[in-house]
Amino acid sequence: MTDALSATTCPYKGLQPYTEQDRTFFFGRERDQQIIISNLYAASLTILYGASGVGKSSVLLAGAVPLLRQEPSLSIVVFRNWQDPQFLGQLKQQAAAAAPNKTAVDPSLPFDELLAQLYRTRRTSSFFIFDQFEEYFLYNASPAIATGFEAEFARAVNRRDVTANFLLSMREDGLSKLDRFQGRIPTLMNNMLRLEHLDRRAAQDAITKPLEVYNQSPANSPRPMTVEPALVSAILDDLQGSRDVDLVGATGNLPSPDRAPGTIETPFLQMVLTRLWDEERAAQSATLRMQTYASLGRAANIARTHLDNILGGLTDAERDIAANLLRFLVTPSGTKIAQEAGALALWTELPETTIQPILDRLSSPELRILRTVQTPGRPLLYELFHDVLAQAVLNWRRRYVAAQQEQKIRRDEQVRLAEQREDAERRRERERSRFMRRALIVLSSLFVLTIAAMGFALWQTRQASKAKQHEFDAQKQADSLKDQAEKAKDEQAQAELHERDGYVFLQKGKFADAAYEYGEALKLDRKNATLYNSRGYALMRAGNLSDSISVLQQAIEIDPKNIWGHYNLGLSYHKNKNDDDAVKECLKVLELDNSFCDTFKKDANYAWFTCSKEFQANCGAAKCSVAREARDTSTPRP
């Protein structure tokens, strides 16, 4: 592989996991990969767990798997596509394709029976590595009791005629979800293997040995890349001893609580090395230098500014859209979740043509904040590139929104102060004009000169007092407005948290909980038509039709052109057996946007309306084959 390296190849991976193609650059985990292989051979089920970002995928894909593939009589299957509803079919296909001697098998067989048949026909053993297994529980929240993957997988582990060993690789905070298998697999927790962060010696190998491989390439040997020993020691000291290196972007936060004393977190090490490599290459330097490391603020500042540096390349408008999109790609608990562009457009209330370029930028090789997930027969999905970015994204977005609100408050205050200064200047100008007129009148008569002078002095004193009082009142008003703005900012942040929790409950099908969270948000933001619409939709899905109708009517009162409010209100009326009002609301949708003809046709919940004469008069004839009420499976429209 070293022969194919170019001078532009980076021997470090940053936040990208190592793959089988990167195995020549993978160092520091030699002992771990041998332990993993030994456990795979020894036990029918091994659970490999560790903190997020510890390097589980890398040690498997670039360490253990390439070594296992050298065994000719062994079939290896690595699977991680848990977000696909048809993942079990894909898993069976990979199991059949991985066997050395190709034999036709029936893909409709249960998973355990398929493995048994493969062994009977081919007499080979199989190792299955289920990577990122915590995502199985995220996308499959409701288990099948007697059938489906969980039952078939449990039987495959328990059956003696199935010569397959399994390894589940997952985050430590997801181990409790394995309770779903506790009653099916008696030996579930018998073979637990915890992957720790790198010790100092392993981390040193991860720094120096990839450079040795890089320099062995003929393209790089004339000008090899070196690293200063002082830099190696400084990086290891900073990452091993520091307690404030944190990717989330805040000063003073502690690193992972699961980190053993004296160990070094792999994501931060790779992030520092990649940043140094890019800086030295940009400077046309052939040495990773201590001077460059110091100028970047050492490890703490490199980690703290990682996400800000990446997103700093976007325009202000692009960052606004990115902040809006990213909140739907991370759960409130800090777990990444995959979404398609159409759903993101619906939830952000932005056209898909607007968000698609931003999704492309965020998933480009230059940024690598998102990655795409493509499964046959399904739209392209987008998810965070690495678990370690989830909490960083939440924190960046919180700081970004707070900064935007602060800037708006500052601009509004500057406008108010400018208006106050202009008003005060106009008053002073009027006072000067009045003074001149009175002075001319005084000069017209020597007889009243003294009296006029005394009167003017008294008047001037009073005016000065009034002006001072007015200035005091204006300042008091400005302070009051500032306090109100600070309060509004706090309420807006709380409302946004409730709104996000409501969205998560909608995703999980907990509609009553979603309605409650949107209600809490409305207490803080009573004029938000979108929140009323979201709460009305959740109440409708929870079966509370009367309240749903009342809330959706409030959304329309606030914003009569709220097209989704009319859309959901029509369905609520229909479910409440009030088809006259339901038809009126649906016609109002078409009046606001006639392109919703296609939306109604595609939504099974509106089959009653697409078959009506009113719909056909506006949209043309539609296929009317639905004979009964469709089950509500519509996409949430908050």
ABEGO torsion letter per residue (X at the ends): XAAABBAABBABAEABBBBAAAAAABBGAAAAAAAAAAAAAABABBBBBEBBGAGAAAAAAAAAAAAAAABAABBBBBBABAABAAAAAAAAAAAAAABABBBBBBAABBAAAAAAAAAAAAGBBBBBBBBGAAAAAAABABBBAABEAAAAAAAAAABAABBBBBBBBBBAAAAAAAAAAAAABAAAAABBBBBBBBBAAAAAAAAAAAAAAAAABAAAAABBBBBBAAAAAAAAAAAAABAABBAAGBBGBBBBAABBBGBBBAAAAAAAAAAAAAAAAAAGBABBBAAAAAAAGEAAAAAAAAAAAAAAABBAAAAAAAAAAAAAABBAAGBBBBBBAAAAAAAAGBBAAAAAAAAAAAABAAAGABBBBBBBGBBBBBBBABAAAAAAAAAAAAAAAAAAAAAAAAAAAAAAAAAAAAAAAAAAAAAAAAAAAAAAAAAABAAAAAAAAAAAAAAAAAAAAAAAAAAAAAAAAAAAAAAAAAAAAAAAAAAAAAAAAAAAAAAAGBAAAAAAAAAAAAAABAABAAAAAAAAAAAAAAGBAAAAAAAAAAAAAABAABAAAAAAAAAAAAAAGBAAAAAAAAAAAAAABAAAAAAAAABAAAAAAAABAAAAAAAEBBBBABABBBBBABBBBX
